[in-house]
Amino acid sequence: MIRNFLETQKQIQHSAHGGIGSIELYEIWAKSDFVSNCDFIDRQIIPPQSTVGYHKHGNNEEMYIILEGSGTMTIDNQEVKVKKGDMIKNKPFGEHGLINDSDSDIDLLIIQFGVG
């Protein structure tokens, strides 16, 4: 099956995980599209000065892949600068959030897998 992530329908998500501002959300693949434990593959575009709020996950792993832009990622209470090309692995039961503190959009893919 082939799906072009640049052609998926745009949704607007306000205050993502309690964050600031609105982000563009593109649901590329859903759990029902997989036989494996993949929960979803999404694309998000986070405008300048917007955030994905700091939040805790359950028993799943999540990968952020930064396609464009830069910002500050907080992972388990530690701030780290992230940029285009970075891949960030969020562990099961971990906490994280992403701040776009730059002047341009952050464009990223998010892949989440259930554990167990």
N, CA and C atoms as a LAMMPS dump frame, in Angstrom:
ITEM: TIMESTEP
0
ITEM: NUMBER OF ATOMS
348
ITEM: BOX BOUNDS ff ff ff
-5.0000000000000000e+02 5.0000000000000000e+02
-5.0000000000000000e+02 5.0000000000000000e+02
-5.0000000000000000e+02 5.0000000000000000e+02
ITEM: ATOMS id mol type element x y z
1 1 1 N 0.853 -1.177 0
2 1 2 C 0 0 0
3 1 3 C 0.901 1.244 0
4 2 1 N 0.531 2.233 -0.763
5 2 2 C 1.293 3.481 -0.858
6 2 3 C 0.391 4.636 -0.46
7 3 1 N 0.943 5.515 0.33
8 3 2 C 0.219 6.72 0.725
9 3 3 C 1.229 7.867 0.725
10 4 1 N 0.879 8.984 0.128
11 4 2 C 1.759 10.154 0.096
12 4 3 C 1.418 11.054 1.278
13 5 1 N 2.36 11.19 2.214
14 5 2 C 2.065 11.967 3.422
15 5 3 C 1.87 13.45 3.143
16 6 1 N 2.307 13.923 1.991
17 6 2 C 2.106 15.334 1.641
18 6 3 C 0.691 15.592 1.127
19 7 1 N -0.057 14.523 0.872
20 7 2 C -1.408 14.655 0.322
21 7 3 C -2.508 14.269 1.31
22 8 1 N -2.161 14.044 2.574
23 8 2 C -3.186 13.702 3.564
24 8 3 C -3.933 14.951 4.012
25 9 1 N -5.125 14.748 4.529
26 9 2 C -5.996 15.865 4.903
27 9 3 C -5.486 16.581 6.15
28 10 1 N -5.47 17.897 6.079
29 10 2 C -5.027 18.721 7.207
30 10 3 C -6.139 18.851 8.24
31 11 1 N -5.762 18.685 9.499
32 11 2 C -6.637 18.973 10.63
33 11 3 C -5.924 20.013 11.487
34 12 1 N -6.672 20.782 12.226
35 12 2 C -6.084 21.75 13.153
36 12 3 C -6.308 21.238 14.565
37 13 1 N -5.217 21.134 15.307
38 13 2 C -5.294 20.681 16.694
39 13 3 C -4.925 21.861 17.585
40 14 1 N -5.845 22.251 18.443
41 14 2 C -5.623 23.372 19.35
42 14 3 C -5.09 22.854 20.679
43 15 1 N -4.109 23.546 21.237
44 15 2 C -3.551 23.213 22.555
45 15 3 C -3.175 21.736 22.656
46 16 1 N -2.369 21.261 21.706
47 16 2 C -1.969 19.848 21.686
48 16 3 C -1.314 19.454 23.003
49 17 1 N -1.879 18.481 23.674
50 17 2 C -1.395 18.021 24.992
51 17 3 C -1.244 19.185 25.965
52 18 1 N -2.139 20.151 25.884
53 18 2 C -2.095 21.302 26.784
54 18 3 C -1.09 22.365 26.371
55 19 1 N -0.602 22.281 25.149
56 19 2 C 0.39 23.234 24.663
57 19 3 C -0.222 24.559 24.244
58 20 1 N 0.627 25.427 23.716
59 20 2 C 0.249 26.778 23.307
60 20 3 C 0.037 26.81 21.796
61 21 1 N -1.027 27.463 21.366
62 21 2 C -1.277 27.657 19.943
63 21 3 C -1.937 26.462 19.283
64 22 1 N -1.95 26.518 17.96
65 22 2 C -2.571 25.471 17.149
66 22 3 C -1.53 24.876 16.219
67 23 1 N -1.634 23.585 15.981
68 23 2 C -0.716 22.914 15.071
69 23 3 C -1.519 22.238 13.964
70 24 1 N -0.846 22.001 12.845
71 24 2 C -1.448 21.237 11.762
72 24 3 C -1.155 19.765 12.014
73 25 1 N -2.178 18.937 11.902
74 25 2 C -2.045 17.499 12.105
75 25 3 C -2.493 16.783 10.84
76 26 1 N -1.658 15.865 10.384
77 26 2 C -1.961 15.043 9.218
78 26 3 C -1.866 13.581 9.654
79 27 1 N -2.992 12.895 9.729
80 27 2 C -3.009 11.488 10.126
81 27 3 C -2.721 10.637 8.893
82 28 1 N -1.507 10.115 8.81
83 28 2 C -1.071 9.371 7.626
84 28 3 C -1.535 7.92 7.687
85 29 1 N -1.227 7.252 8.782
86 29 2 C -1.613 5.863 8.992
87 29 3 C -2.194 5.724 10.39
88 30 1 N -3.211 4.895 10.528
89 30 2 C -3.844 4.631 11.822
90 30 3 C -3.559 3.19 12.248
91 31 1 N -3.847 2.89 13.487
92 31 2 C -3.635 1.545 14.029
93 31 3 C -4.299 0.477 13.156
94 32 1 N -5.462 0.791 12.632
95 32 2 C -6.205 -0.174 11.808
96 32 3 C -5.513 -0.486 10.477
97 33 1 N -4.496 0.305 10.106
98 33 2 C -3.759 0.069 8.869
99 33 3 C -2.642 -0.955 9.034
100 34 1 N -2.381 -1.389 10.275
101 34 2 C -1.234 -2.245 10.566
102 34 3 C -1.642 -3.572 11.18
103 35 1 N -0.814 -4.58 10.956
104 35 2 C -0.91 -5.853 11.654
105 35 3 C -0.006 -5.802 12.888
106 36 1 N 1.066 -5.027 12.811
107 36 2 C 2.036 -4.886 13.904
108 36 3 C 1.447 -4.036 15.035
109 37 1 N 2.279 -3.708 16.002
110 37 2 C 1.871 -2.873 17.138
111 37 3 C 1.986 -1.379 16.849
112 38 1 N 2.091 -0.994 15.589
113 38 2 C 2.164 0.43 15.267
114 38 3 C 0.808 1.079 15.548
115 39 1 N 0.825 2.12 16.383
116 39 2 C -0.41 2.831 16.729
117 39 3 C -0.788 3.853 15.665
118 40 1 N 0.215 4.574 15.16
119 40 2 C -0.048 5.583 14.139
120 40 3 C 1.256 6.128 13.577
121 41 1 N 1.135 6.765 12.414
122 41 2 C 2.189 7.601 11.846
123 41 3 C 1.503 8.897 11.45
124 42 1 N 1.933 9.984 12.063
125 42 2 C 1.357 11.308 11.824
126 42 3 C 2.44 12.276 11.38
127 43 1 N 1.997 13.313 10.732
128 43 2 C 2.857 14.458 10.436
129 43 3 C 2.26 15.643 11.167
130 44 1 N 3.113 16.457 11.779
131 44 2 C 2.663 17.683 12.429
132 44 3 C 3.496 18.845 11.92
133 45 1 N 2.848 19.985 11.795
134 45 2 C 3.552 21.229 11.513
135 45 3 C 3.258 22.161 12.674
136 46 1 N 4.325 22.55 13.362
137 46 2 C 4.207 23.389 14.553
138 46 3 C 4.705 24.787 14.195
139 47 1 N 3.824 25.785 14.183
140 47 2 C 4.229 27.146 13.835
141 47 3 C 5.138 27.762 14.905
142 48 1 N 5.837 28.842 14.558
143 48 2 C 6.663 29.546 15.542
144 48 3 C 5.851 29.925 16.782
145 49 1 N 6.5 29.805 17.925
146 49 2 C 5.936 30.154 19.237
147 49 3 C 4.774 29.262 19.659
148 50 1 N 4.587 28.136 18.996
149 50 2 C 3.576 27.151 19.393
150 50 3 C 4.275 25.95 20.013
151 51 1 N 3.52 25.134 20.755
152 51 2 C 4.123 24.008 21.461
153 51 3 C 3.231 22.772 21.434
154 52 1 N 3.87 21.626 21.574
155 52 2 C 3.189 20.398 21.967
156 52 3 C 3.475 20.296 23.457
157 53 1 N 2.45 20.371 24.276
158 53 2 C 2.625 20.431 25.72
159 53 3 C 3.351 19.221 26.294
160 54 1 N 4.009 19.448 27.405
161 54 2 C 4.734 18.399 28.117
162 54 3 C 3.719 17.386 28.627
163 55 1 N 3.913 16.121 28.284
164 55 2 C 2.942 15.093 28.646
165 55 3 C 3.62 13.744 28.849
166 56 1 N 2.913 12.848 29.509
167 56 2 C 3.437 11.515 29.814
168 56 3 C 2.734 10.478 28.95
169 57 1 N 3.511 9.499 28.513
170 57 2 C 2.981 8.404 27.707
171 57 3 C 2.739 7.172 28.551
172 58 1 N 1.991 6.261 27.984
173 58 2 C 1.754 4.96 28.588
174 58 3 C 2.769 3.959 28.073
175 59 1 N 2.325 2.741 27.873
176 59 2 C 3.202 1.653 27.463
177 59 3 C 3.375 1.652 25.942
178 60 1 N 4.049 2.695 25.444
179 60 2 C 4.334 2.795 24.017
180 60 3 C 5.641 3.546 23.805
181 61 1 N 6.194 3.386 22.627
182 61 2 C 7.385 4.13 22.224
183 61 3 C 6.982 5.05 21.084
184 62 1 N 7.575 6.23 21.077
185 62 2 C 7.237 7.21 20.054
186 62 3 C 8.53 7.789 19.493
187 63 1 N 8.567 7.948 18.176
188 63 2 C 9.727 8.514 17.506
189 63 3 C 9.316 9.817 16.835
190 64 1 N 10.049 10.894 17.126
191 64 2 C 9.881 12.164 16.423
192 64 3 C 11.008 12.257 15.407
193 65 1 N 10.676 12.569 14.168
194 65 2 C 11.661 12.76 13.11
195 65 3 C 11.482 14.179 12.588
196 66 1 N 12.469 15.037 12.842
197 66 2 C 12.387 16.444 12.447
198 66 3 C 12.763 16.559 10.968
199 67 1 N 11.776 16.919 10.134
200 67 2 C 11.996 17.069 8.695
201 67 3 C 12.496 18.461 8.343
202 68 1 N 11.981 19.464 9.027
203 68 2 C 12.356 20.867 8.807
204 68 3 C 12.233 21.61 10.128
205 69 1 N 13.055 22.635 10.294
206 69 2 C 12.936 23.519 11.442
207 69 3 C 13.783 23.095 12.628
208 70 1 N 13.595 23.837 13.721
209 70 2 C 14.341 23.583 14.952
210 70 3 C 13.514 24.056 16.135
211 71 1 N 13.86 23.54 17.305
212 71 2 C 13.136 23.919 18.512
213 71 3 C 13.794 23.345 19.742
214 72 1 N 13.041 23.318 20.825
215 72 2 C 13.531 22.784 22.093
216 72 3 C 12.613 21.657 22.536
217 73 1 N 13.201 20.49 22.714
218 73 2 C 12.471 19.309 23.169
219 73 3 C 12.79 19.103 24.643
220 74 1 N 11.76 18.887 25.441
221 74 2 C 11.964 18.523 26.837
222 74 3 C 11.649 17.041 26.96
223 75 1 N 12.644 16.283 27.421
224 75 2 C 12.497 14.841 27.585
225 75 3 C 12.833 14.502 29.028
226 76 1 N 11.852 14.002 29.76
227 76 2 C 12.042 13.662 31.173
228 76 3 C 12.735 14.803 31.924
229 77 1 N 12.183 15.995 31.763
230 77 2 C 12.623 17.224 32.447
231 77 3 C 13.991 17.741 32.021
232 78 1 N 14.539 17.267 30.905
233 78 2 C 15.804 17.786 30.384
234 78 3 C 15.555 18.433 29.029
235 79 1 N 15.97 19.698 28.885
236 79 2 C 15.791 20.417 27.624
237 79 3 C 16.952 20.143 26.683
238 80 1 N 16.603 19.889 25.407
239 80 2 C 17.592 19.606 24.377
240 80 3 C 17.174 20.346 23.111
241 81 1 N 18.121 21.016 22.457
242 81 2 C 17.845 21.655 21.173
243 81 3 C 17.754 20.58 20.093
244 82 1 N 16.751 20.682 19.226
245 82 2 C 16.576 19.731 18.127
246 82 3 C 16.501 20.501 16.811
247 83 1 N 16.884 19.807 15.724
248 83 2 C 16.913 20.457 14.413
249 83 3 C 16.628 19.437 13.322
250 84 1 N 16.512 19.932 12.101
251 84 2 C 16.275 19.105 10.923
252 84 3 C 17.226 17.91 10.916
253 85 1 N 16.654 16.724 10.712
254 85 2 C 17.451 15.505 10.66
255 85 3 C 17.505 14.744 11.973
256 86 1 N 17.152 15.393 13.08
257 86 2 C 17.185 14.716 14.38
258 86 3 C 16.038 13.719 14.496
259 87 1 N 16.338 12.592 15.127
260 87 2 C 15.338 11.569 15.443
261 87 3 C 15.344 11.406 16.956
262 88 1 N 14.205 11.613 17.577
263 88 2 C 14.102 11.592 19.028
264 88 3 C 13.237 10.407 19.431
265 89 1 N 13.786 9.498 20.238
266 89 2 C 13.051 8.321 20.706
267 89 3 C 12.518 8.61 22.101
268 90 1 N 11.215 8.528 22.241
269 90 2 C 10.558 8.734 23.529
270 90 3 C 10.193 7.368 24.094
271 91 1 N 10.723 7.065 25.261
272 91 2 C 10.588 5.726 25.852
273 91 3 C 9.203 5.495 26.462
274 92 1 N 8.849 4.226 26.69
275 92 2 C 7.582 3.929 27.361
276 92 3 C 7.512 4.612 28.732
277 93 1 N 6.368 5.153 29.043
278 93 2 C 6.09 5.861 30.295
279 93 3 C 6.958 7.11 30.466
280 94 1 N 7.595 7.562 29.38
281 94 2 C 8.407 8.775 29.421
282 94 3 C 7.543 10.019 29.279
283 95 1 N 8.162 11.156 29.552
284 95 2 C 7.494 12.451 29.438
285 95 3 C 8.254 13.302 28.434
286 96 1 N 7.509 14.068 27.645
287 96 2 C 8.174 14.932 26.674
288 96 3 C 7.229 16.015 26.173
289 97 1 N 7.812 17.037 25.572
290 97 2 C 7.087 18.124 24.933
291 97 3 C 8.016 18.794 23.94
292 98 1 N 7.466 19.594 23.044
293 98 2 C 8.265 20.254 22.009
294 98 3 C 7.826 21.7 21.872
295 99 1 N 8.801 22.603 21.922
296 99 2 C 8.559 24.04 21.8
297 99 3 C 9.185 24.529 20.5
298 100 1 N 8.399 25.22 19.686
299 100 2 C 8.971 25.879 18.514
300 100 3 C 9.339 27.293 18.93
301 101 1 N 10.586 27.466 19.335
302 101 2 C 11.079 28.774 19.76
303 101 3 C 11.881 29.448 18.648
304 102 1 N 11.605 29.045 17.401
305 102 2 C 12.289 29.621 16.241
306 102 3 C 11.329 30.523 15.466
307 103 1 N 11.811 31.027 14.331
308 103 2 C 11 31.905 13.482
309 103 3 C 10.386 31.176 12.289
310 104 1 N 10.562 29.854 12.213
311 104 2 C 9.987 29.096 11.098
312 104 3 C 9.307 27.831 11.629
313 105 1 N 8.473 27.225 10.792
314 105 2 C 7.727 26.031 11.188
315 105 3 C 8.654 24.862 11.51
316 106 1 N 8.206 24.015 12.429
317 106 2 C 8.793 22.683 12.606
318 106 3 C 7.864 21.711 11.883
319 107 1 N 8.438 20.921 10.998
320 107 2 C 7.702 19.892 10.263
321 107 3 C 8.273 18.552 10.726
322 108 1 N 7.43 17.676 11.273
323 108 2 C 7.943 16.42 11.795
324 108 3 C 6.998 15.26 11.543
325 109 1 N 7.585 14.073 11.516
326 109 2 C 6.82 12.836 11.494
327 109 3 C 6.849 12.247 12.893
328 110 1 N 5.732 11.645 13.306
329 110 2 C 5.648 10.986 14.602
330 110 3 C 5.178 9.559 14.36
331 111 1 N 5.961 8.605 14.854
332 111 2 C 5.635 7.192 14.713
333 111 3 C 5.518 6.614 16.115
334 112 1 N 4.393 5.963 16.402
335 112 2 C 4.197 5.397 17.736
336 112 3 C 3.869 3.908 17.648
337 113 1 N 4.548 3.131 18.502
338 113 2 C 4.331 1.694 18.609
339 113 3 C 3.931 1.326 20.021
340 114 1 N 2.949 0.457 20.144
341 114 2 C 2.614 -0.12 21.433
342 114 3 C 3.688 -1.118 21.833
343 115 1 N 3.912 -1.281 23.121
344 115 2 C 4.916 -2.21 23.635
345 115 3 C 4.192 -3.387 24.28
346 116 1 N 4.626 -4.579 23.934
347 116 2 C 4.066 -5.77 24.571
348 116 3 C 2.911 -6.383 23.839
